[in-house]
Amino acid sequence: MKKIKQISICLLLLVSISSIGQVMTSGVVKYKMTSDNEQMAMMGDIIMTNYFDNENVAVEVDMMGGMVLTKIYKKVNDPKSTKMTMDAMGNKYEITGIDEKASKGVDMADLDNIATVTFDKTATKEIAGFKCYKATVTYNDEKTGEFYITDAIKMMSSTKESKLKGFPLEMKITTPDAVLELKATEVFKVVSKDAFIIPEGFEKVTMEEFQEKMGG
């Protein structure tokens, strides 16, 4: 259970979806996630779903066929509103007091940390019905990224303007520890307001209390 908790939170902090633009400004984007990390591979198929409208962002990670669901919620213009929930095999927690680092987890791909971006509009592919072009990213740390982005989707964000323009529908993020790949499988132009509301039945705990309950 401890490993599951660590992987779930790591995914949300590492892969959040960015503020990156007729344009779709609300909807749902569902990704399939794969990695060469052995522990993540043991979790089976990992599905990440991004919900967004003009006021809200929510990112959900589904592991082990729905047995473990982790989700971050945030108001676009209020980073302090960030909340996280985890439903791990029926143990439901709402984690309060999420710090600034975690709140950035819903602003995809560590945008504030990007050093350079090179766009190649001749390298194109169609993903989930959208024409995308390639963007190669370097970060100020040891990560690199290869993205296929579309200008037909725009998600609101409170972060400063990023060097990465467009919305990523395919991502390959390489870190010293793992290679993480996501590819959009479905895009929906309608999002329910319920996607931004925490359901009933979750026990409110601090991050410290949550870590104790999940084995430290």
N, C-alpha and C positions, 0 to 999 in steps of 0.2 A: 504493500500500500504506500509506503514511503516513496519508492521509486516512481510509482504512478503519479503521486502528487508533484514530485520534482519535475518530471517530464511535462506534465500538463502546464504548469506555471512557466517553465522554460519556453515552451512553444508559444505561449501567448506573448511573452516578452520579446522573443526573438523575431517572431513573424507577425507583426501587427499590420493592418492594411492602410495605406497612406492617404494623404490629402491631395492626392494627385488627380474632367474636366470637360439636324437637331440632336442634345446632350442629356444623358440619363443622370439625374441628381438624387434619385432614391431607388432602392431596390435591394436585391439579395444576390450575392455572388458566392457560389459554393465551389470549393477547391478540394482536390484529392492531394494529400501530402505524402511524400515518400522521403526516406533518408537512409544514408549508409551507416547511421548510428545503430549499433546492435540492440541497445535497450529499446529504442524507438521502434525498430523493426519487430520486436517481440510483441508490440501492442497491436499488431495487425493493421488493417486499413485505418488511416487517420483522415478524418474529414474536417476541414475548417470552413466555417460559414461566416460571411461578413454581411451584416445588416446595416443599412444606413438611410437616413433621410436628411433634411436640412437642419435638424436639431440634434440628432442622436447618432451614435455609432455603437454597435455591439459586435463582438467577435467570439465565436463559439468553436471549441475544439472537441470533437467526438472521437473517442478511442474505444477499442474493444467492442465494436458493434453497439455502441450506446451505453455500455456499462459504466463508462466514465465520461462525464460531460463537464467541461470547464468553460465558463463564459465571463467576459468582461463587458461592462456597460459603462457608457460615458456620454454626458451632454457635450456637444461640440464646443461650446463657449465656456465650459466650467470643468476644468481638469480635476478639481477637488470633488466632483460628483462621482468619480470613478468607483465602481463596485465590482466585486468578483464573486462568482458562485461556483461551487463544485458539487456535483452529484456523483458520488463514487459508490456504486453498488448499493444505492439506497440511502447512503449517508449524505445528507444535504446540508451544505453550509453556505452562508452568505458572509464573505470576509469584508470587514469594514476597515477603514483607515489605510487604504491602498496608497502607497507612496508615489512620488512623482515619476519614478522610473517605470512603475507598473502602469501608470496612466498613459505614458507614452506608448505602451504596448498596443494601443488601438490606433496608432498613427503609423501605419505600415512601413516596414523596411528600414527603420532607424533613420528617418529622413534628415534629422538634424546633424547626423554624423557622416553624411555623404561628403566625400572630398571632390570627386569628379564624376561626370556622366558624359558618355559618348553615345549619340543617337545614330542609328543606321536605318533610314527609312526604306532602303532597298532590300533589307532582310525582313521579310514579312511572312506571316502565317495567319490562318484563321483559327480562332479559339472561341468556342462556345457561341459561334455566330458573329463574332466581331473580328474585323481586320486589325491585326496588331503589327507593330514594328519593334525592332530590337533596341534595347538600351543597355549599355555595359557600364557598371557602377563600381567605383572604388570607394572605400570608406577610410576614415581617419584612423581606424584600428586595423586589424588583420583580416577583416571580412572583404569579400568581393561579391558582386551580384551580376547576374545576367537576367534581364527582364524582357518580356514581350508585352508592350503596353498599347492601350487604345485611347484615343482622344474622345471617344463617344460616351465615356462614363466619367463623372466627376463626383468625388465625395468631399463634403465639407470637412474642415479641420481647423482647430485652433492653433496649430503649429505655424511657425513662420514659413514664408514661401520657400519651397524646396527647389533644389537643382533638378530634381526628377519631375518631369512634366508627363502627364498622362496617367492612366490607371492600369496597374499590372494585372494581366490575366494568366501569365505564366512567369514563374520566378525560380531561379536557382541561386541560392545563397550559400557561399562557401565560407566556413569558419575553420579555425585551427582544429576544432573538435569534430566537425561533421559537415556533410553536404546536405542541405535541405532543399527539396524541390516541391513546388506547388503548381498545379495546373487547374484552371477553372473548368468545371464540368457542366455547370448550369448557371445561367444568369436570368433572374426574374426582375421585371420592371415594377412590380408591386411589392411593398413590404407592409406587413401588419404592425400596428402600433404595439401589439402585444410582444413583439420581438424585443422591445426596449423596457419591458416591465418584468421585474423579478417575480416569479410565481410564488404562491403561498407554500408554506411547508419547509422553508429553509431556516435553519438555526443561525442567528447572527453571532459571529465570533470575531475577535481581532485576529490579525495574522499570526501573532504569537500563540493564541489559543488554538487556532486551526492547525498549526504545525505540531503542537502537542498531541492533538487528537489524531493526527495522521502519522504519528510515530516519530516526531522530531524533525 
